[in-house]
Amino acid sequence: MSVLNAAATGFGAAIAISARISALAEPTDGGLEVTFEGVDPGDRRLVEAAASVVSGELGWTGGWRLVIRSELPPRKGLKTSSAVSNALIASMCSALGSDPSPSDVLRMSVLASRMANVTVTGALDDAGASLLGGFVMADNDSGTIEVRRDVDPEGLEVLLGIPAGELEKSAVSREAFAPLVPAALRARDLALEGRYWDAMTVNGLVVSAALGVDSVPAAEAIRAGALGAGITGMGPAIAAVVPEDAAERIASSLARAGLMVMRYRLENEPGVWNAEI
């Protein structure tokens, strides 16, 4: 989930949650066979790009049989592209006998996401949080991870409020965020101070102002007791960090706004993947 959208300044931050996305990879003689289990994004651009990146990196001239398992819907701002890209790349590398470092996985993941045009910024922060766990801040313009920290998950839940609509990232321009750079820098400072929930709330207002995404459900969640809430990614989904004892009340608030609610935990453990079918 987003703490800081990188579109305004290049600096982005995200925190991992306990949603599960995995990929299974098997080399074949040729072609690309893709199966989606759970949620089917209806778009193979990212899968094709990831396969191309790994094959080019490792000199593989054959094909792939790939199975992608995801419980999160795509194009909602929930970081599914980064998580899928990480899982695919790590699994394909492992299936070819390669043991890539986390930095290599992230480098290839960002490249695949850019090739597939599923990111505005490169999404190194999103990929970093998905792979490394915890809180990650990255400078997407320079391609460096600036901060990685554990977060305290005790007594907290993460609620995702997911509307029916989708946002096509190719239609988003970083120029829309230019007037909001001061507010985005404030969100960055809050995140660096460890005030993650304040940062995600400010960030949500920035994204709402830049893109016209509805932030009223996030405000209602805060009124109902959320520690922080805001638009995640480019939207339209809302993420809220809430005390366990207020989770039911706040989930009801999001549901009344017409959102599908999914409940998770904060996650500090690194992501894992499966290499074989």
C-alpha positions in Angstrom: 0.0 0.0 0.0 1.1 3.5 -0.7 2.7 5.9 1.8 4.0 8.3 -0.7 3.2 8.5 -4.5 6.4 9.1 -6.5 4.7 11.0 -9.3 5.2 14.4 -7.6 8.9 14.3 -6.6 10.3 10.9 -7.7 10.5 9.8 -4.1 8.0 7.1 -3.4 7.3 4.9 -0.3 5.2 1.9 0.3 4.5 -0.7 3.1 4.1 -4.4 2.5 0.9 -6.1 3.5 0.0 -9.8 4.0 -1.8 -10.2 0.6 -0.4 -13.2 -1.3 0.7 -13.1 -4.9 2.9 -15.9 -6.3 4.2 -17.2 -9.7 5.2 -20.6 -10.9 7.6 -20.9 -13.8 8.7 -23.8 -16.0 11.0 -23.5 -19.0 9.6 -24.9 -22.3 10.9 -25.4 -25.8 9.1 -22.3 -27.0 6.1 -20.0 -26.8 4.5 -18.4 -23.7 1.7 -20.3 -21.9 0.1 -18.2 -19.1 -2.5 -19.2 -16.6 -4.0 -16.9 -14.0 -5.4 -18.4 -10.9 -7.6 -16.2 -8.7 -7.9 -12.8 -10.4 -7.3 -12.6 -14.1 -6.1 -9.1 -15.2 -7.1 -9.7 -18.8 -3.8 -8.2 -19.9 -0.5 -10.1 -20.6 1.7 -7.1 -21.3 3.5 -7.4 -17.9 3.9 -11.1 -18.2 5.4 -10.8 -21.7 7.7 -8.1 -20.6 9.0 -10.0 -17.6 9.6 -13.1 -19.7 11.5 -11.0 -22.2 13.6 -9.3 -19.6 14.6 -12.6 -17.9 15.2 -14.4 -21.1 17.4 -11.6 -22.4 19.3 -11.3 -19.1 20.1 -15.0 -18.9 20.4 -15.8 -22.6 17.4 -18.1 -22.6 16.0 -18.8 -26.1 13.2 -21.2 -25.1 9.7 -20.5 -23.9 7.8 -20.5 -20.6 4.8 -22.0 -18.9 3.7 -19.6 -16.2 1.1 -19.7 -13.5 0.3 -16.5 -11.6 -1.8 -16.6 -8.4 -3.3 -13.4 -7.1 -6.1 -12.5 -4.7 -5.9 -8.7 -5.5 -7.7 -7.1 -8.4 -5.4 -5.2 -10.9 -5.5 -1.5 -11.9 -6.8 -0.4 -8.5 -3.6 1.1 -7.0 -2.9 -2.0 -4.9 0.7 -2.7 -6.2 -0.3 -5.9 -8.0 1.9 -5.1 -11.0 5.0 -4.8 -8.9 4.3 -7.9 -6.8 3.5 -10.0 -10.0 6.6 -8.7 -11.7 8.8 -9.6 -8.7 7.3 -13.1 -8.4 7.6 -13.8 -12.1 11.2 -12.6 -12.4 12.4 -14.4 -9.3 10.6 -17.6 -10.3 11.9 -17.6 -13.9 15.4 -16.9 -12.7 15.3 -19.7 -10.2 13.8 -22.1 -12.8 16.9 -21.5 -14.9 19.2 -22.2 -12.0 20.0 -18.5 -11.4 20.0 -17.0 -7.8 19.5 -13.3 -8.4 20.1 -10.8 -5.6 17.2 -8.7 -4.4 18.7 -5.7 -6.2 18.8 -7.7 -9.4 15.2 -8.8 -9.0 14.2 -5.2 -8.4 16.2 -3.9 -11.4 14.6 -6.4 -13.7 11.1 -5.9 -12.2 11.2 -2.1 -12.7 12.5 -2.6 -16.3 9.6 -5.0 -17.1 7.0 -2.7 -15.6 8.4 0.2 -17.7 8.4 -1.9 -20.8 4.8 -3.0 -20.2 3.7 0.6 -19.5 2.1 -0.3 -16.2 3.9 2.3 -14.1 4.2 6.1 -14.3 7.3 6.3 -12.1 9.1 3.0 -12.3 7.5 1.9 -9.0 10.8 0.9 -7.3 9.3 1.7 -3.9 6.3 -0.6 -4.6 8.5 -3.4 -5.9 10.9 -2.9 -3.0 8.2 -3.2 -0.3 6.7 -6.3 -2.0 10.1 -8.0 -2.2 11.8 -6.8 1.0 8.8 -6.4 3.3 8.3 -3.5 5.8 8.5 0.2 4.8 10.5 1.1 1.8 11.3 4.5 0.4 13.0 4.8 -3.0 14.2 7.5 -5.3 12.6 6.3 -8.5 14.4 8.9 -10.6 17.9 7.6 -9.6 16.8 4.0 -9.1 18.0 3.7 -5.5 16.4 2.3 -2.3 16.8 5.1 0.3 15.3 3.5 3.4 14.0 0.0 4.4 12.6 -0.4 7.9 10.4 -2.8 9.8 7.0 -1.5 10.9 5.2 -2.3 14.1 2.2 -4.4 13.2 1.0 -4.9 16.8 -2.7 -4.3 17.2 -3.2 -3.0 13.7 -5.1 -4.1 10.6 -5.0 -2.9 7.0 -8.4 -2.4 5.3 -8.5 -2.0 1.5 -11.6 -0.3 0.1 -11.9 -1.3 -3.5 -14.4 0.4 -5.9 -15.7 -1.0 -9.1 -13.8 1.4 -11.4 -10.3 1.2 -12.7 -7.6 3.7 -13.5 -5.5 3.3 -16.7 -2.0 4.3 -15.7 -1.1 5.2 -19.3 -3.5 8.1 -19.0 -1.7 9.5 -16.0 0.8 12.3 -16.3 3.4 13.3 -13.7 2.7 17.0 -14.7 -0.7 16.7 -12.9 1.3 16.5 -9.7 3.5 19.5 -10.2 1.4 22.0 -8.3 1.3 19.6 -5.3 5.1 19.1 -4.8 5.2 21.0 -1.5 2.4 18.8 0.0 4.2 15.7 -1.4 7.4 16.8 0.2 5.6 17.2 3.5 4.3 13.6 3.2 7.9 12.5 2.5 9.2 14.2 5.6 6.4 12.6 7.7 7.3 9.2 6.4 11.0 9.7 7.1 10.0 10.6 10.7 8.2 7.3 11.0 4.8 9.0 11.0 3.6 6.6 8.2 -0.1 6.9 8.8 0.0 10.7 8.7 2.1 10.5 5.5 -0.4 8.2 3.8 -3.3 10.5 4.7 -1.5 13.6 3.2 -0.4 11.5 0.2 -4.0 10.5 -0.4 -5.1 14.1 -0.6 -2.3 14.8 -3.0 -3.4 12.0 -5.3 -7.0 13.1 -5.0 -6.2 16.7 -6.0 -4.0 15.6 -8.9 -6.2 13.0 -10.4 -9.7 13.8 -9.2 -10.0 10.4 -7.4 -12.6 10.4 -4.7 -11.0 10.7 -1.2 -14.3 11.0 0.8 -14.3 7.3 1.9 -10.8 7.8 3.3 -12.0 10.8 5.3 -14.9 8.8 6.5 -12.5 6.1 7.6 -10.5 8.6 9.6 -13.6 9.9 11.2 -14.5 6.4 12.2 -11.2 5.8 13.9 -8.6 5.0 11.3 -5.0 6.0 12.2 -4.4 6.9 8.6 -6.2 6.5 5.3 -5.8 7.6 1.7 -5.8 6.7 -1.9 -3.2 4.0 -2.6 -1.2 4.1 -5.8 -3.0 6.1 -8.5 -6.3 4.8 -7.1 -9.1 4.3 -7.1 -8.7 2.0 -4.1 -8.4 3.3 -0.5 -6.0 1.9 2.1 -6.7 2.5 5.8 -4.5 1.4 8.8 -6.8 0.8 11.8 -6.7 -0.4 15.4 -8.0 -3.9 15.6 -10.8 -2.9 18.0 -12.1 -0.4 15.4 -11.7 -2.6 12.3 -15.3 -3.8 12.1 -16.7 -0.2 12.5 -14.3 1.2 9.8 -14.9 -1.7 7.5 -18.6 -1.0 7.7 -17.9 2.7 6.9 -16.0 1.7 3.7 -18.7 -0.8 2.7 -21.4 1.9 3.1 -19.5 3.9 0.6 -20.0 1.1 -1.9 -16.5 -0.3 -1.6 -15.5 -4.0 -1.5 -13.4 -4.4 1.7 -10.4 -6.7 2.1 -8.6 -7.1 5.4 -4.9 -7.7 5.8 -1.9 -7.3 8.2 1.3 -5.3 7.9 4.1 -7.5 6.7 7.8 -7.3 7.5 8.9 -10.6 6.1 10.5 -10.6 2.6 8.4 -11.9 -0.3 8.7 -15.5 -1.3 8.1 -17.2 -4.6 7.8 -20.7 -6.1 10.2 -21.7 -8.9 8.6 -24.8 -10.4 5.2 -26.0 -11.5 
